[in-house]
Amino acid sequence: MHELDAMLHASCWARKLSADELEQVKRDIVVRTVPAGGYVCMKGETVGHWLGVVNGLVKMASNRSTGKATSFVGLSDGSWFGEGSLLKDEARRYDVIALRDSRIAYMKRSRFQNLLDNSIPFNRFLLIQINERLGQFIGMIEHERLLDTDARLARCLASMFNPLLYPGSSLELRISQEEIGLLAGISRQRVNQALQTLEQGGLLRADYGTLTILDLDGLRNYGA
């Protein structure tokens, strides 16, 4: 359980709980391993859990109605998600798919509801998270419509380093070019070209399977 303990320690809402409350939370969480390509959760299913990425990398996507996959956002270490469906009490509206073997925390709906009813820090966290996620999705629409491929990839990478949404991340991201392409919706060959451009611009360093961010603000504003 040390992985879960570390994740909860990095979660601002969990740090504000009493020792007894935190133990209750841990009792109502099951951690499962989802293999690369496997579903963390599926569109249309009944929502019974709030979800978190203990470690790994997953993508929120929709690929059911037309057969064409549409990636919305990547979710990395420390991120929690799925509160919208719980709050609205509706079937899940998207798939979440593991891009690599990932450890996922499944918190019971009843514990989520208890925190919602009784914890001010938890409610404050949800407000901030929903606002940050809304800004992220608005930015994605802007990127898709207005930016070229290099800039879209730069903004996609920058979005993975939001300290509120991904408290477990550092400026070194273990990710393959194939995974980047799946998140950004571009081909692996085009990812390679874009990374070379961004590396030449001093924004990042690309090593095999790893990206080191050198200028996060530069990535966030690339193409502006």
Wavefront OBJ file of the C-alpha trace (Angstrom):
o trace
v 0.000 0.000 0.000
v 3.011 2.320 0.107
v 2.235 3.495 -3.465
v -1.270 4.521 -2.417
v 0.079 6.184 0.732
v 2.461 8.255 -1.386
v -0.320 9.259 -3.765
v -2.613 10.323 -0.933
v 0.233 12.267 0.694
v 0.591 14.205 -2.576
v -3.162 14.928 -2.727
v -3.936 18.260 -1.047
v -7.409 17.137 0.074
v -6.102 13.936 1.707
v -3.432 15.796 3.696
v -6.193 17.773 5.422
v -7.995 14.680 6.735
v -7.615 13.396 10.275
v -5.738 10.132 10.773
v -9.040 8.298 11.303
v -10.631 9.841 8.200
v -7.595 8.924 6.121
v -7.760 5.320 7.300
v -11.434 5.183 6.314
v -10.523 6.492 2.867
v -7.807 3.853 2.427
v -10.190 1.091 3.497
v -12.591 2.155 0.744
v -9.965 2.181 -2.033
v -8.939 -0.811 -4.099
v -5.784 -0.509 -6.228
v -5.775 -2.508 -9.451
v -3.236 -2.980 -12.217
v -4.581 -2.203 -15.690
v -2.351 -3.502 -18.514
v -1.376 -1.344 -21.484
v -4.356 -1.143 -23.825
v -6.778 -2.166 -21.088
v -9.800 -0.178 -19.957
v -9.675 1.624 -16.636
v -13.360 2.389 -17.136
v -15.736 2.327 -20.090
v -18.225 4.693 -21.664
v -21.813 3.887 -20.722
v -21.033 1.944 -17.557
v -22.634 2.679 -14.204
v -20.297 4.859 -12.157
v -19.440 3.285 -8.827
v -15.997 4.754 -8.100
v -13.881 7.886 -8.088
v -10.616 7.084 -9.844
v -6.978 8.031 -9.449
v -3.700 7.186 -11.176
v -1.340 5.820 -8.531
v 1.331 5.406 -11.201
v 1.272 5.013 -14.959
v -0.280 6.857 -17.872
v -3.841 6.682 -19.175
v -5.893 8.642 -21.670
v -9.470 9.828 -21.531
v -11.012 9.094 -24.920
v -14.110 8.240 -26.878
v -13.992 5.620 -29.599
v -17.347 3.885 -29.542
v -19.945 5.638 -31.679
v -18.036 6.092 -34.945
v -15.138 3.700 -34.495
v -12.762 6.673 -34.731
v -10.767 7.246 -31.575
v -10.785 10.768 -30.116
v -8.351 11.474 -27.281
v -9.350 14.145 -24.796
v -6.568 14.303 -22.224
v -3.748 12.317 -20.677
v -3.786 11.457 -16.978
v -0.550 10.705 -15.146
v 0.721 9.999 -11.626
v -1.326 11.613 -8.869
v -4.330 12.628 -10.966
v -7.911 12.014 -9.804
v -10.815 11.956 -12.230
v -14.428 10.935 -12.740
v -16.012 13.280 -10.223
v -18.279 14.830 -12.870
v -20.161 11.603 -13.514
v -20.482 10.985 -9.767
v -21.799 14.483 -9.101
v -24.330 14.270 -11.947
v -25.251 10.640 -11.180
v -25.076 9.583 -14.796
v -23.472 6.807 -16.831
v -19.841 7.391 -17.712
v -19.472 9.445 -20.896
v -15.970 8.431 -21.945
v -13.481 5.588 -21.956
v -10.241 5.692 -19.995
v -7.545 3.484 -21.520
v -4.115 2.627 -20.128
v -1.257 3.632 -22.426
v 1.133 1.560 -20.321
v 0.726 -0.809 -17.398
v -0.845 1.415 -14.746
v -1.859 1.172 -11.109
v -5.313 2.687 -10.573
v -7.076 3.583 -7.321
v -10.821 2.886 -7.240
v -12.531 4.735 -4.379
v -16.043 3.596 -3.481
v -18.811 5.987 -4.425
v -20.075 5.974 -0.830
v -16.707 7.262 0.463
v -16.626 9.975 -2.233
v -20.107 11.055 -1.140
v -19.082 11.042 2.523
v -16.128 13.325 1.775
v -18.388 15.571 -0.284
v -20.832 15.858 2.620
v -18.303 16.327 5.402
v -14.950 17.694 4.195
v -14.512 21.359 3.319
v -10.947 20.779 1.957
v -12.303 18.037 -0.304
v -15.020 20.324 -1.666
v -12.486 23.096 -2.232
v -10.264 20.642 -4.092
v -13.136 19.550 -6.354
v -13.982 23.176 -7.224
v -10.378 23.922 -8.134
v -9.989 20.670 -10.073
v -13.181 21.154 -12.104
v -12.159 24.726 -12.925
v -8.657 23.627 -13.980
v -10.050 20.785 -16.089
v -12.509 23.159 -17.781
v -9.640 25.485 -18.665
v -7.690 22.513 -19.989
v -10.511 21.435 -22.300
v -11.133 24.982 -23.550
v -7.427 25.220 -24.335
v -7.578 21.941 -26.227
v -10.385 23.252 -28.457
v -8.334 26.375 -29.164
v -5.235 24.289 -29.955
v -7.131 22.045 -32.336
v -8.609 24.936 -34.301
v -5.855 27.530 -34.292
v -2.443 25.925 -33.847
v -0.145 23.983 -36.139
v 1.051 20.485 -35.281
v 4.254 21.556 -33.483
v 2.332 23.956 -31.274
v -0.418 21.419 -30.577
v 2.160 18.923 -29.393
v 3.916 21.552 -27.257
v 0.667 22.524 -25.549
v -0.300 18.872 -25.117
v 2.979 18.184 -23.296
v 2.661 21.341 -21.192
v -0.809 20.277 -20.048
v 0.755 17.198 -18.425
v 2.558 19.409 -15.896
v -0.344 21.143 -14.175
v 0.586 20.799 -10.461
v -3.068 20.879 -9.401
v -4.208 18.148 -11.791
v -1.012 16.052 -11.688
v 0.629 16.548 -8.287
v 2.833 13.477 -8.749
v 4.560 14.697 -11.896
v 8.065 16.142 -12.273
v 9.729 17.897 -15.184
v 10.979 14.529 -16.388
v 8.256 12.590 -18.159
v 8.674 8.913 -18.955
v 6.729 8.621 -22.183
v 7.262 7.114 -25.622
v 6.726 8.862 -28.935
v 3.887 6.455 -29.631
v 2.173 7.482 -26.371
v 2.656 11.161 -27.199
v 1.063 10.601 -30.596
v -1.932 8.883 -29.007
v -2.429 11.802 -26.628
v -1.920 14.553 -29.207
v -3.736 12.783 -32.040
v -0.818 12.884 -34.483
v 1.364 10.254 -36.132
v 4.530 8.921 -34.500
v 6.612 10.235 -37.427
v 5.153 13.709 -36.977
v 5.781 13.490 -33.221
v 9.457 12.851 -33.921
v 9.686 15.889 -36.196
v 7.888 18.133 -33.697
v 10.085 16.984 -30.811
v 13.187 17.782 -32.834
v 11.846 21.288 -33.479
v 11.031 21.837 -29.799
v 14.418 20.432 -28.735
v 16.243 22.741 -31.141
v 14.286 25.605 -29.598
v 15.654 24.716 -26.153
v 12.241 23.812 -24.737
v 12.910 20.168 -23.922
v 15.410 17.342 -24.166
v 14.274 14.113 -25.799
v 15.979 10.893 -24.744
v 14.850 7.352 -25.420
v 11.526 6.927 -23.629
v 11.966 10.116 -21.595
v 11.320 13.834 -22.054
v 12.938 16.433 -19.819
v 11.163 19.779 -19.860
v 13.620 22.684 -19.926
v 11.207 25.589 -20.479
v 7.651 24.848 -19.328
v 6.389 28.396 -19.938
v 7.867 28.242 -23.421
v 5.889 25.062 -24.154
v 2.689 26.566 -22.758
v 3.009 29.618 -24.994
v 4.489 27.969 -28.078
v 2.830 29.189 -31.247
v 1.091 32.097 -29.533
l 1 2 3 4 5 6 7 8 9 10 11 12 13 14 15 16 17 18 19 20 21 22 23 24 25 26 27 28 29 30 31 32 33 34 35 36 37 38 39 40 41 42 43 44 45 46 47 48 49 50 51 52 53 54 55 56 57 58 59 60 61 62 63 64 65 66 67 68 69 70 71 72 73 74 75 76 77 78 79 80 81 82 83 84 85 86 87 88 89 90 91 92 93 94 95 96 97 98 99 100 101 102 103 104 105 106 107 108 109 110 111 112 113 114 115 116 117 118 119 120 121 122 123 124 125 126 127 128 129 130 131 132 133 134 135 136 137 138 139 140 141 142 143 144 145 146 147 148 149 150 151 152 153 154 155 156 157 158 159 160 161 162 163 164 165 166 167 168 169 170 171 172 173 174 175 176 177 178 179 180 181 182 183 184 185 186 187 188 189 190 191 192 193 194 195 196 197 198 199 200 201 202 203 204 205 206 207 208 209 210 211 212 213 214 215 216 217 218 219 220 221 222 223 224
